[in-house]
Amino acid sequence: MKKIVFLSGTRADFGKIKSLISVLKNSENFVPHIFVTGMHLEKKYGYTVLEIEKSGFDNIFKFENTTSENTMDLTLAKTIQGFSAYVNKLKPDLIVIHGDRVEALAGAIVGSLNNVLVAHIEGGEVSGTIDELIRHSVSKMSHLHFVSNTEAKNRLLQMGELPESIKVIGSPDVDVMFSDDLPSLEASKSHYEITFKKYAIAMFHPVTTEINEMETYAKCFVTALLESGKNYLIVFPNNDLGSKYIIEEYLALKNNKKFRVLPSLRFEYFLVLLKNADFIIGNSSAGVREAPYYNLPTINIGTRQQNRVVAKSILNSSYKTKDILECISRVPNLNFKEVNISFGNGNSSKLFFETLKDNNIWQLSKQKLFRDI
């Protein structure tokens, strides 16, 4: 049986790969393993490794990669060290990584330098800030690519990747979005003690390439939320450089009855709460990927998701408080019906599984070749 290692460093990437792990759980040919690190093991972000353990998966390995300096380069170095030791002991047949985090980069580096096949989920996409550099670097160090759409595939081809190494399977989170197993809205609200009848979701992450302005951006964002007079469910940012400024602003809202501030949400509960929100505001990828599938208005702030998705349900704003407020005022009058975006049809796990059963995949050369166009 082939050993497949999934690396997860955040609540977001686990939500993306959960369906892929599940489809292998009872397989006769594959044994899934999960290397858990990053935000999952930080108490201030909800210690979300507990959610992974509650999912019923076996073979979970925990590694703390945070450093006292809490900088991305040192986190990368520590993750490489820990994951390398794990890989050399387990000797997996395939490493599966997702997205554009430093944990994914560490996984790609360890796999490629230890002669282990690496599969990258959702490569070939564009985004703002340092994330895009990391995503493309991960793709170049991966041997197999599971992408969301043909646009992403074409970008990888443009980067010199081989056509036979790229498989279009859609975005795995769509599998969960339309699952029959999601909790009810009542159960979701009860679980997180949310009393609002009407609310919006706010998720604002640091932009590492704009670190000198992040304190100001965080203040402008929270000021806009306060002045709007609406109810908000706020979820903590990721742990990138600059997150402390955002969290400090959120902590000032602790006793304000119009805000429910949470360090994290289980992905299934988050989807239900998202689907039933009035809108989502901030700079999370959820606003440009998941929200349009639910025909939910998005107020996308700043550069973090720049050029990623264009849809009529998305309003783009600068970081200025007055511009954010102007977008909030426009939400009730947004005129759109179904939003046409292409991140798959909810069968990603099936396509992923079928690909792994194809013997040709396991014959891919670990010596990467560049294909000229």
Buried (B, 14 or more C-beta within 10 A) or exposed (E): EBBBBBBBBBBBBBBBBBBBBBBBEEBEEBBBBBBBBBBBBBEEBBBBBEBBEEBEBEBBBBBBBBBEEEBBEBBBBBBBBBBBEBBEEBEBBBBBBBBBBBBBBBBBBBBBEBEBBBBBBBBBBBBBBBBBEBBBBBBBBBBBBBBBBEEBBEBBBEBBBBEEBBBBBBBBBBBBBEEEEBBEBEEBBEBBEBEBEEBBBBBBBBBBBBEEBBBEBBBBBBBBBBEBEBBBBBBBBBBBBBBBBBBEBBEEBEEEEBBBBBBBBBBBBBBBBBBBBBBBBBBBBBBBBBBBBBBBBBBBBBBBBBEBBEBBBBBBBBBBBEBBBBBBEEBEEBEEEEBEBBBBEBBBBEBBBEBBEEEEBEEBEEEBEEEEE
